[in-house]
């Protein structure tokens, strides 16, 4: 037991009475008086970390219960105030008590007493320590000059949540005023208004250019575009290993095939089926990535650090080097591949009766494509693609039967399917956005989704039954208060919310019934959007806490190890079980690995998600910058205290500021409306808008109303304000590129619908 643990053990005792540090030393360090320096150093560190409380008289005790709050600081726009999210809830930090904290910092805060002038609702705190800085680097616009090979001047951060201007010190990077630069903070503020010193480490180009803003997003979210030589050498070495059956199950003579988008090249799942008298055996064969990415190797360290492949509008940043992701790990047709095969026995109602997992060698007999199989489903043997799939068509029809069974079971359990438009941004030959299109999902996409969900559930249930550590995919039960607020909003649209009237009735099935009612009312998109914001975010955990959205108690990710590290982690744990009898020491080691993997995977998933979203928003802002002054039909998709967001029929969103509405409107938080004595703007309402501004740097689009009808009295009003052009907007001449000029989608980029089902 170390010194810190001894101190905590003593002062945590119910019999302990606060004593001074000298008295505590005699009590803690009996027989070790020579460690006096180590003891007092430990006491000072514990006081700085607020793990102990030292009174004015110098007596040591545990901090008063709930006096100190530990959590993550979220700065408001312009960073003037913020909130701390902690295990004890959310706390407000007044502007004067931010004390130099920046957005994302891990902080310690002290709750304010009733006598404080900042005390209000009782959740106010003062930041007293910053335990971990989140902002190490940032991007911004350089203003200054170069002299003697050194930069002088300031940098204004791009992020509206960073409320400072960085003073440049010791930078030798070449840049001009108006360039976007990457800066590293060399001195943080010690108090409100203190100077922030930065060093410019890279110039990205002109501040308003598409390429500079693209690169800035990648830097901000720490998305590396290349692999270092050590990782590449490791990948090339393992890729050369010959494939041999050995102790694996040889499945090369079995009808196994992949189904994916036409452009995908990293194929990590294949399927097979066997019909029984009383059910089916579904085979889900997943690339055995863990055979190549071994624990502790440079490849493994890199994969864990990246956590996931990242899919942008025009490129893919893979988790693994392409020699693996597109090569020996990909289940390409007609070649031998290592796999981890999961055979799930199902009855005629879709219930899992047994699960068997083995290491295997497979050979996919056909490279299935969604669009082609959808055409066969629609047109049968008259399809132009029928000949390609003739030898597997019998098995495919059995799969369609099983898909129907699994879908009905899923629906009966209440698994939620939220509405939403999937979009594809089409680029011309120069990388400029020229069109935004809505995607449609066919039956073959839904079939693969159901089969992968089934395999993921079966693997999680098997690992839990065997007592194995696991990286679970967890979606916790929603907050009853948020669901009740959602219920109030939905019922105002005429949706039947009787199934969720009390906290005990909030189940996936009950919410699915609300969504069904919303579809009948024709407002499914709006209701789904509000419900999604009312639910918890899915994450990875080493302990099973259920998946609310899928209506299942045990769930993990097993089916995409090329693209996701948690799947690779599950494979590694399973293979450890398959290849040897695990000792208590092995279980302990694998449990620690599962915990580390879950934590890193959750963080990396969010990082990738935010980067993908911001790249899409960048291209949409550029697209709308070409359409300044144009009028568009739109639907109100979000309402806030500062205006409402409208989604144009071209699938781009923009803000209609409350100040442009003529006054008299106020935000009704319960009904999610902007109301006045003349009527209200409500979610789902159709309006006509004009594009006023498109800011490429902030990736925001501003709209103004042209024609609308208030929901209360049907009164129509028009607006003919002239559009204003942002100095940040990117302008292009020559709109209306022909379809022949469009750049084809990246050949290794799965569609968004594929990524969505893989994230579940």
C-alpha positions in Angstrom: 0.0 0.0 0.0 1.5 3.4 -1.0 1.5 6.6 1.1 -1.6 8.0 -0.6 -3.6 4.9 0.0 -2.6 4.8 3.6 -3.6 8.4 4.1 -7.0 7.8 2.5 -7.6 4.6 4.5 -7.0 6.5 7.8 -9.0 9.7 7.1 -11.9 7.7 5.6 -12.4 5.9 8.8 -15.7 6.8 10.6 -13.6 7.0 13.8 -11.1 9.5 12.4 -10.9 13.0 13.9 -9.1 15.7 11.8 -5.5 16.2 12.8 -2.5 18.2 11.5 -0.1 17.0 8.9 2.6 16.3 11.5 0.3 14.2 13.6 -0.9 12.4 10.5 2.7 11.6 9.5 3.4 9.9 12.9 0.2 7.9 12.4 0.8 6.9 8.8 4.5 6.4 8.6 5.2 4.4 11.7 8.7 2.8 11.3 9.4 4.8 8.1 10.4 8.2 9.5 13.1 8.5 6.8 10.3 9.1 4.2 9.3 12.4 5.5 9.9 14.2 2.2 7.8 11.7 0.3 4.9 12.0 2.8 4.6 15.8 2.7 5.0 15.8 -1.1 2.1 13.4 -1.3 0.0 15.5 1.1 0.7 18.6 -1.1 -0.3 16.8 -4.3 -3.5 15.5 -2.7 -4.4 19.0 -1.5 -3.8 20.4 -5.0 -6.0 17.6 -6.5 -8.7 18.3 -3.8 -8.5 14.7 -2.6 -8.1 16.1 0.9 -9.3 19.2 2.7 -7.0 21.3 4.9 -8.8 23.6 7.3 -7.5 27.1 8.3 -6.0 25.5 11.4 -4.1 23.0 9.2 -6.2 20.0 10.1 -6.7 17.3 7.4 -9.9 15.6 6.4 -11.8 14.4 3.4 -13.4 17.2 1.4 -17.0 18.0 2.6 -19.4 15.8 0.6 -20.3 17.3 -2.8 -18.3 20.5 -2.1 -16.0 19.9 -5.0 -17.1 18.9 -8.5 -14.9 17.1 -11.0 -15.9 17.1 -14.7 -15.4 18.5 -18.2 -15.9 22.2 -18.9 -18.0 23.1 -21.9 -17.5 26.8 -22.9 -20.4 28.8 -24.3 -20.1 30.5 -27.7 -17.3 33.2 -27.3 -16.3 31.3 -24.1 -17.7 33.9 -21.7 -19.3 31.3 -19.4 -19.8 27.6 -19.4 -21.0 24.4 -17.8 -19.3 21.5 -16.1 -20.6 18.0 -16.8 -19.9 15.6 -14.0 -21.2 12.5 -12.2 -23.1 14.8 -9.9 -24.9 16.5 -12.8 -24.5 19.7 -14.7 -23.2 22.9 -13.1 -23.1 26.5 -14.3 -19.9 28.5 -14.3 -20.4 32.3 -14.3 -18.2 34.4 -16.6 -16.1 35.8 -13.7 -15.4 32.3 -12.3 -14.1 30.5 -15.4 -10.5 31.2 -14.2 -8.8 30.6 -17.5 -10.4 27.2 -18.3 -10.9 26.4 -22.0 -13.5 24.3 -23.8 -13.0 20.6 -23.0 -10.7 21.0 -20.1 -10.9 18.6 -17.1 -11.5 20.8 -14.1 -12.2 20.8 -10.4 -14.8 23.3 -9.3 -16.1 24.4 -5.9 -19.9 24.8 -5.3 -20.9 28.3 -4.4 -22.5 29.1 -1.0 -25.8 30.9 -0.6 -23.9 34.1 0.4 -22.1 34.3 -2.9 -23.3 37.1 -5.2 -23.2 34.6 -8.1 -25.5 32.2 -6.3 -28.8 31.6 -8.2 -30.4 28.2 -8.8 -28.0 26.3 -6.6 -25.9 24.8 -9.4 -23.3 27.5 -9.7 -19.6 26.7 -9.2 -16.2 28.3 -9.4 -13.4 26.6 -11.2 -10.5 26.2 -8.7 -8.2 23.9 -10.7 -7.6 22.6 -14.2 -6.4 19.0 -14.0 -6.0 18.4 -17.7 -5.9 20.8 -20.7 -7.9 19.7 -23.7 -6.8 22.5 -26.1 -3.2 22.0 -26.9 -3.3 23.0 -30.5 -5.9 25.1 -32.4 -6.4 26.7 -35.8 -7.0 30.4 -36.5 -6.4 33.4 -38.7 -3.0 35.0 -38.5 -2.6 38.8 -38.3 0.9 40.2 -38.3 4.2 40.2 -40.2 7.5 38.3 -40.6 10.9 39.8 -39.8 14.2 38.1 -39.6 12.6 34.7 -40.3 10.3 35.1 -37.3 6.5 35.7 -37.1 5.1 38.5 -35.0 1.5 39.2 -34.4 -1.6 37.5 -33.1 -3.8 34.5 -34.0 -7.6 34.6 -33.7 -9.0 31.1 -33.0 -11.6 29.7 -35.5 -13.6 28.1 -32.7 -16.2 30.5 -31.2 -15.7 28.6 -27.9 -12.1 29.8 -27.5 -12.4 33.3 -26.0 -8.8 34.6 -26.4 -6.4 36.1 -28.9 -3.1 34.2 -29.0 0.2 36.2 -28.9 2.8 34.6 -31.2 6.2 33.8 -29.7 9.2 32.1 -31.3 7.6 30.9 -34.6 9.6 30.5 -37.8 6.8 29.2 -40.1 6.2 31.3 -43.2 2.8 32.9 -43.2 1.0 36.0 -44.3 -1.8 38.0 -42.8 -5.1 36.3 -43.7 -3.6 32.8 -43.6 -5.1 30.0 -41.6 -2.4 28.6 -39.2 -2.0 25.8 -36.7 -0.8 27.0 -33.3 0.5 25.2 -30.2 -0.2 26.9 -26.8 3.0 27.6 -24.9 1.5 29.6 -22.0 -2.0 29.2 -20.7 -3.9 32.0 -18.8 -3.5 31.9 -15.1 -6.5 34.2 -14.5 -9.3 35.9 -16.4 -7.8 38.2 -19.1 -4.3 36.8 -18.8 -2.2 36.5 -22.0 -2.2 33.3 -24.0 1.1 32.7 -25.8 1.3 30.5 -28.9 3.8 29.1 -31.4 2.7 28.7 -35.1 3.7 25.2 -36.2 2.1 25.1 -39.6 0.5 27.3 -42.3 -2.5 25.8 -44.0 -3.3 28.4 -46.7 -5.7 31.3 -47.1 -8.1 31.4 -44.2 -11.2 31.2 -46.5 -10.0 28.5 -48.9 -11.7 25.1 -49.0 -8.4 23.2 -48.7 -7.2 25.2 -45.6 -10.5 24.6 -43.8 -10.5 21.0 -44.7 -7.0 20.5 -43.3 -7.9 22.5 -40.2 -10.8 20.1 -39.4 -8.5 17.1 -39.7 -5.9 18.8 -37.4 -8.5 19.9 -34.9 -9.8 16.3 -34.5 -6.4 14.7 -34.7 -7.2 12.7 -37.8 -3.8 11.5 -39.3 -3.8 11.0 -43.1 -0.8 8.7 -43.2 0.9 5.9 -41.3 4.5 6.0 -40.1 7.2 3.7 -41.5 7.2 1.4 -38.5 3.4 0.7 -38.8 3.7 0.2 -42.6 6.6 -2.2 -42.3 4.7 -4.2 -39.7 1.7 -4.4 -42.0 3.8 -5.4 -45.0 5.5 -8.1 -43.0 2.3 -9.8 -41.7 0.6 -9.4 -45.1 3.2 -11.7 -46.7 2.4 -14.6 -44.5 0.9 -17.5 -46.5 -2.7 -18.6 -45.7 -2.9 -22.2 -44.5 -5.8 -24.2 -43.0 -3.9 -25.7 -40.1 -6.2 -26.1 -37.1 -8.8 -23.9 -38.6 -12.2 -25.1 -39.9 -12.1 -25.3 -43.7 -15.2 -23.7 -45.1 -14.0 -23.0 -48.6 -16.5 -25.4 -50.2 -19.5 -23.7 -48.5 -21.7 -21.1 -50.2 -20.4 -17.9 -48.6 -20.6 -14.5 -50.2 -20.4 -10.8 -49.4 -23.0 -8.1 -50.0 -21.8 -4.5 -49.9 -21.9 -1.2 -51.8 -20.3 -1.2 -55.2 -17.5 1.2 -54.2 -16.5 -0.6 -51.0 -13.1 -2.4 -51.0 -12.7 -3.2 -47.3 -15.1 -6.2 -47.1 -15.1 -7.5 -43.6 -18.3 -9.5 -43.4 -19.7 -12.5 -45.5 -22.8 -14.6 -44.9 -24.1 -18.1 -45.4 -27.3 -19.9 -44.5 -28.6 -23.4 -43.9 -32.3 -24.2 -43.6 -33.5 -26.6 -40.9 -36.8 -28.2 -40.3 -37.5 -25.9 -37.4 -35.4 -22.9 -38.3 -32.1 -21.7 -39.8 -28.4 -21.7 -39.2 -27.1 -18.2 -40.1 -23.4 -18.0 -40.8 -21.7 -14.6 -40.3 -18.1 -14.8 -41.3 -15.9 -11.9 -40.2 -12.4 -11.1 -41.4 -9.9 -12.4 -38.8 -8.1 -9.1 -38.4 -6.7 -10.0 -35.0 -4.5 -12.7 -36.7 -2.6 -9.8 -38.4 -2.9 -7.1 -35.8 -1.3 -8.7 -32.8 -1.4 -7.4 -29.2 1.4 -5.0 -28.5 2.6 -4.6 -32.1 3.0 -1.2 -33.8 -0.1 -2.0 -35.8 -2.1 -2.6 -32.7 -0.9 0.6 -31.0 -1.8 2.6 -34.1 -5.2 0.9 -34.5 -6.1 1.6 -30.9 -5.0 5.2 -31.2 -7.2 5.7 -34.3 -10.1 3.6 -33.1 -12.1 3.7 -36.3 -11.9 4.4 -40.0 -13.1 7.9 -40.8 -15.3 8.4 -43.9 -15.3 11.9 -45.5 -17.1 13.3 -48.5 -14.2 12.6 -50.8 -11.8 10.3 -49.0 -11.4 7.6 -46.4 -8.9 7.6 -43.6 -8.6 3.9 -42.7 -7.9 2.5 -39.2 -5.4 0.0 -40.8 -3.0 0.4 -43.7 -4.6 -0.3 -47.1 -2.3 -3.3 -47.6 -4.5 -4.9 -44.8 -7.8 -3.1 -45.0 -8.1 -3.5 -48.8 -5.9 -6.5 -49.1 -5.3 -9.6 -47.1 -8.0 -8.8 -44.5 -10.7 -7.9 -47.1 -13.0 -10.9 -47.9 -12.6 -10.5 -51.7 -14.3 -13.0 -54.0 -12.5 -16.1 -55.2 -9.5 -15.9 -52.7 -8.8 -17.7 -49.5 -9.1 -15.6 -46.3 -8.8 -16.1 -42.6 -12.1 -15.5 -40.8 -13.8 -15.8 -37.4 -17.1 -17.6 -38.2 -20.2 -17.2 -36.1 -22.9 -19.8 -36.7 -26.2 -18.7 -35.0 -29.0 -21.3 -34.8 -32.4 -19.6 -34.9 -36.0 -21.0 -34.6 -38.8 -20.0 -36.9 -39.6 -17.0 -34.6 -36.1 -15.6 -34.9 -35.0 -16.5 -31.3 -31.4 -17.5 -30.8 -31.1 -21.2 -29.8 -27.4 -21.6 -30.0 -24.1 -19.9 -31.1 -20.9 -21.5 -32.3 -17.7 -19.6 -33.1 -14.6 -21.0 -34.8 -11.5 -19.8 -36.6 -11.9 -20.6 -40.2 -10.7 -20.3 -43.8 -13.3 -19.1 -46.3 -13.5 -18.3 -50.0 -16.3 -15.9 -50.9 -17.9 -17.3 -54.1 -19.3 -14.0 -55.3 -18.9 -10.3 -54.6 -22.5 -9.2 -54.0 -23.6 -5.6 -54.6 -26.6 -4.0 -52.9 -28.0 -2.3 -56.0 -27.7 -5.5 -58.1 -29.4 -7.7 -55.5 -32.1 -5.1 -55.0 -32.8 -5.3 -58.7 -33.1 -9.1 -58.5 -35.5 -8.7 -55.6 -37.7 -6.4 -57.7 -37.4 -8.1 -61.1 -36.5 -11.7 -60.4 -35.0 -13.8 -63.2 -35.6 -11.0 -65.7 -33.0 -8.8 -63.9 -29.9 -8.0 -65.9 -27.9 -9.3 -62.9 -29.6 -12.6 -62.5 -26.9 -14.6 -64.3 -24.2 -13.3 -62.0 -26.0 -14.7 -58.9 -27.6 -17.8 -60.4 -25.5 -20.2 -58.4 -26.4 -18.6 -55.0 -29.9 -17.4 -55.7 -31.5 -20.3 -53.7 -29.5 -19.4 -50.6 -30.3 -15.7 -51.2 -34.0 -16.5 -51.1 -33.6 -18.4 -47.8 -31.8 -15.3 -46.5 -34.7 -13.1 -47.5 -37.1 -15.5 -45.6 -34.9 -15.3 -42.4 -34.5 -11.5 -42.8 -38.3 -11.2 -42.7 -38.4 -13.3 -39.6 -35.7 -11.3 -37.8 -37.3 -8.0 -38.9 -40.7 -9.0 -37.5 -39.0 -10.1 -34.2 -37.1 -6.9 -34.0 -40.3 -4.8 -34.5 -42.2 -6.8 -32.0 -39.4 -6.2 -29.4 -39.6 -2.5 -30.0 -36.2 -1.9 -31.7 -36.5 1.7 -32.9 -35.9 2.9 -36.4 -35.6 6.6 -36.4 -36.4 8.5 -39.6 -33.7 10.6 -41.3 -32.4 11.6 -44.7 -29.1 10.1 -45.7 -27.3 12.4 -48.1 -24.4 12.1 -50.6 -22.5 15.2 -51.6 -21.4 15.1 -55.3 -18.2 16.8 -56.2 -16.9 17.9 -59.6 -13.4 17.2 -61.0 -11.9 20.0 -58.9 -13.5 18.8 -55.7 -16.2 21.5 -55.6 -19.7 20.5 -54.4 -22.2 20.6 -57.2 -25.1 18.5 -56.0 -26.5 17.0 -52.8 -28.7 13.9 -53.1 -30.8 11.8 -50.8 -30.0 8.1 -50.5 -32.6 5.3 -50.4 -32.2 2.0 -48.6 -33.2 -1.2 -50.3 -34.1 -4.7 -49.0 -30.5 -6.1 -49.4 -29.1 -3.3 -47.2 -31.7 -4.0 -44.5 -31.0 -7.8 -44.8 -27.3 -7.3 -44.0 -28.2 -4.9 -41.2 -30.5 -7.5 -39.5 -27.9 -10.3 -40.0 -25.1 -8.2 -38.4 -27.4 -7.1 -35.5 -28.2 -10.8 -34.9 -24.5 -11.8 -34.9 -23.5 -9.0 -32.6 -26.3 -9.9 -30.1 -25.4 -13.6 -30.3 -21.7 -13.0 -29.6 -22.4 -10.7 -26.7 -24.8 -13.3 -25.1 -22.3 -16.1 -25.6 -19.4 -14.1 -24.1 -21.5 -13.1 -21.1 -22.6 -16.7 -20.6 -19.0 -17.9 -20.7 -17.9 -15.2 -18.2 -15.5 -13.7 -20.7 -14.6 -10.0 -20.6 -16.2 -8.0 -23.5 -16.3 -4.6 -25.0 -20.1 -4.1 -24.9 -22.0 -1.6 -27.0 -24.2 0.2 -24.5 -27.2 2.5 -25.0 -28.6 3.3 -21.5 -32.2 4.0 -20.7 -33.3 7.6 -21.4 -33.9 10.2 -18.7 -37.6 10.1 -17.8 -37.7 13.9 -17.6 -36.4 14.3 -21.2 -38.9 11.7 -22.4 -41.8 13.5 -20.7 -40.7 16.8 -22.3 -40.6 14.9 -25.7 -44.1 13.5 -25.0 -45.4 17.0 -24.4 -44.0 18.2 -27.6 -45.1 15.2 -29.7 -48.7 15.3 -28.3 -48.9 18.9 -29.4 -48.4 17.7 -33.0 -51.3 15.3 -32.7 -49.1 12.3 -32.1 -50.5 9.6 -29.8 -48.1 9.5 -26.7 -50.4 7.5 -24.4 -47.8 4.7 -24.4 -45.2 6.8 -22.5 -47.4 8.7 -20.1 -45.5 7.6 -17.0 -41.8 6.8 -16.3 -42.4 3.1 -15.8 -43.9 2.8 -19.3 -40.9 4.2 -21.1 -39.7 1.2 -23.1 -38.4 0.8 -26.7 -41.7 -0.7 -27.7 -43.6 2.2 -26.2 -41.5 4.7 -28.1 -41.8 2.7 -31.3 -45.5 3.1 -31.0 -45.1 6.8 -30.7 -43.0 6.8 -33.9 -45.6 4.7 -35.7 -48.2 7.3 -34.7 -45.9 10.1 -36.0 -45.7 8.4 -39.4 -49.4 8.2 -39.6 -49.6 12.0 -38.8 -46.9 12.7 -41.5 -44.4 14.2 -39.0 -42.1 11.3 -38.5 -38.9 13.2 -39.5 -39.5 16.0 -36.9 -40.6 13.7 -34.1 -37.6 11.3 -34.8 -35.2 14.2 -34.7 -36.5 15.5 -31.3 -36.6 11.9 -29.9 -33.0 11.3 -30.9 -31.9 14.4 -28.9 -33.9 13.0 -25.9 -32.1 9.7 -25.9 -28.7 8.8 -24.3 -25.7 8.5 -26.6 -24.5 5.0 -27.3 -21.0 4.2 -26.0 -18.6 1.3 -25.3 -18.3 -0.2 -21.8 -16.6 -3.2 -20.3 -19.8 -4.0 -18.4 -23.2 -4.9 -19.9 -25.8 -2.2 -19.4 -28.1 -3.0 -22.3 -28.9 -1.4 -25.6 -32.2 0.5 -25.2 -32.5 1.5 -28.9 -32.2 -2.1 -30.1 -34.3 -3.5 -27.2 -31.7 -6.0 -26.1 -29.9 -6.6 -22.8 -26.6 -7.8 -24.3 -25.0 -6.3 -27.4 -21.5 -5.8 -28.7 -19.7 -5.0 -32.0 -18.2 -8.0 -33.7 -18.8 -7.6 -37.4 -16.4 -4.8 -38.5 -12.9 -5.3 -37.2 -11.3 -3.7 -40.3 -13.0 -0.4 -39.4 -13.5 -0.5 -35.7 -11.2 -1.3 -32.8 -13.9 -2.5 -30.4 -14.7 -5.3 -32.9 -11.1 -6.2 -33.1 -10.9 -6.3 -29.3 -13.9 -8.7 -29.1 -12.1 -10.9 -31.6 -8.9 -10.9 -29.6 -10.7 -12.0 -26.4 -12.7 -14.7 -28.2 -9.6 -16.1 -29.8 -7.8 -16.2 -26.5 -10.7 -18.3 -25.2 -10.8 -20.6 -28.3 -7.0 -21.2 -28.3 -6.3 -21.9 -24.6 -7.8 -22.5 -21.2 -7.9 -19.1 -19.6 -6.5 -18.7 -16.1 -7.6 -16.0 -13.5 -4.5 -14.0 -14.5 -5.6 -14.2 -18.2 -9.1 -13.1 -17.4 -7.7 -10.2 -15.3 -5.5 -9.1 -18.2 -8.2 -9.3 -20.8 -10.6 -7.4 -18.5 -8.1 -4.5 -18.2 -7.7 -4.6 -22.0 -11.5 -4.5 -22.5 -11.8 -1.5 -20.2 -9.0 0.4 -22.0 -10.4 -0.5 -25.4 -13.9 0.6 -24.4 -12.7 4.0 -23.1 -10.5 4.7 -26.1 -13.1 3.5 -28.6 -15.8 5.7 -27.2 -13.5 8.8 -27.4 -12.3 7.9 -30.9 -15.8 7.3 -32.2 -16.9 10.8 -31.1 -13.8 12.4 -32.6 -14.4 10.7 -36.0 -18.1 11.5 -35.9 -17.5 15.2 -35.3 -14.9 15.4 -38.0 -17.1 13.7 -40.6 -20.0 16.0 -39.7 -17.9 19.1 -40.0 -16.5 18.1 -43.3 -20.0 17.6 -44.6 -21.0 21.0 -43.2 -18.0 22.6 -44.9 -19.0 21.3 -48.3 -22.7 22.3 -47.7 -21.5 25.9 -46.8 -19.5 26.0 -50.0 -22.5 24.7 -51.9 -24.8 27.4 -50.5 -22.2 30.1 -51.0 -22.7 29.5 -54.8 -26.4 30.2 -54.2 -26.5 33.5 -52.4 -29.8 35.3 -53.1 -31.6 32.2 -54.3 -35.0 31.4 -52.8 -35.7 27.9 -51.6 -38.5 25.9 -50.0 -37.6 24.6 -46.6 -38.8 22.8 -43.4 -38.2 24.1 -39.9 -36.1 21.4 -38.3 -34.9 23.0 -35.0 -36.1 25.9 -32.9 -33.9 27.7 -30.4 -33.9 30.9 -28.3 -31.9 32.7 -31.0 -34.0 31.7 -34.1 -34.8 28.5 -35.9 -33.0 26.3 -38.4 -34.6 25.4 -41.7 -33.7 22.5 -43.9 -33.9 23.4 -47.5 -35.2 20.9 -50.0 -31.6 20.8 -51.3 -30.8 19.1 -48.0 -28.7 22.0 -46.5 -29.6 23.7 -43.2 -29.4 27.3 -42.3 -30.3 29.7 -39.4 -33.1 32.2 -39.6 -32.1 34.6 -36.7 -34.8 35.7 -34.3 -33.8 39.3 -34.9 -34.9 39.0 -38.6 -38.5 38.0 -37.6 -39.6 41.5 -36.8 -39.8 41.3 -33.0 -42.3 40.0 -30.5 -41.2 36.3 -30.7 -40.2 34.3 -27.7 -38.9 30.7 -27.3 -41.3 28.2 -25.8 -38.9 25.5 -24.5 -41.7 22.9 -23.8 -43.4 23.2 -27.2 -40.2 24.0 -29.1 -41.7 27.0 -30.9 -41.0 30.6 -31.5 -44.3 32.3 -30.5 -45.8 35.7 -30.6 -49.3 37.1 -30.3 -49.8 36.6 -34.0 -48.9 32.9 -34.0 -45.8 30.6 -33.9 -43.1 29.0 -35.9 -43.1 25.2 -35.2 -41.0 22.2 -36.0 -42.0 20.7 -39.4 -43.5 23.9 -40.7 -42.9 24.7 -44.3 -41.4 28.1 -45.2 -39.8 29.8 -48.2 -36.3 31.3 -47.5 -33.6 33.2 -49.2 -29.9 32.4 -48.8 -28.3 35.4 -47.2 -24.8 34.3 -46.1 -22.6 31.2 -46.2 -19.5 31.3 -44.0 -17.0 28.7 -44.9 -14.8 29.2 -41.8 -17.7 28.7 -39.3 -19.5 26.4 -41.7 -22.8 28.3 -41.0 -25.5 29.3 -43.4 -27.8 32.2 -42.7 -31.3 32.4 -44.2 -34.1 35.0 -44.2 -37.8 34.4 -44.6 -39.5 35.2 -47.9 -42.9 33.6 -47.4 -44.4 31.8 -44.4 -47.7 31.1 -42.7 -47.8 31.3 -38.9 -49.3 28.1 -37.3 -51.9 29.9 -35.2 -53.9 32.0 -37.6 -52.6 31.2 -41.0 -51.5 34.8 -41.6 -48.9 35.1 -44.5 -46.1 37.7 -44.5 -43.3 38.3 -47.0 -39.8 39.6 -46.7 -37.7 41.1 -49.5 -34.4 41.9 -47.6 -31.3 42.1 -49.8 -28.8 39.3 -49.2 -25.5 40.1 -47.6 -22.3 38.4 -48.5 -19.9 37.1 -45.9 -16.2 38.0 -46.4 -15.6 34.4 -45.5 -17.8 33.0 -48.2 -16.2 31.0 -51.0 -17.5 32.2 -54.4 -17.3 30.3 -57.7 -18.3 31.3 -61.1 -20.0 28.9 -63.5 -22.7 27.0 -61.7 -24.5 24.0 -63.1 -21.8 21.6 -63.8 -22.8 18.7 -66.0 -23.2 15.2 -64.5 -20.3 14.1 -66.7 -18.0 16.4 -64.7 -18.9 14.8 -61.4 -16.2 13.0 -59.5 -17.0 9.4 -58.8 -17.4 8.4 -55.1 -14.2 7.3 -53.5 -13.7 3.6 -54.3 -13.1 2.6 -50.7 -15.9 4.7 -49.1 -19.0 2.8 -47.9 -22.2 4.7 -48.1 -23.5 6.5 -45.0 -26.2 4.0 -44.5 -23.5 1.3 -44.3 -21.6 3.3 -41.8 -24.8 3.9 -39.8 -25.6 0.2 -39.5 -22.0 -0.5 -38.6 -22.0 2.1 -35.8 -25.1 0.6 -34.2 
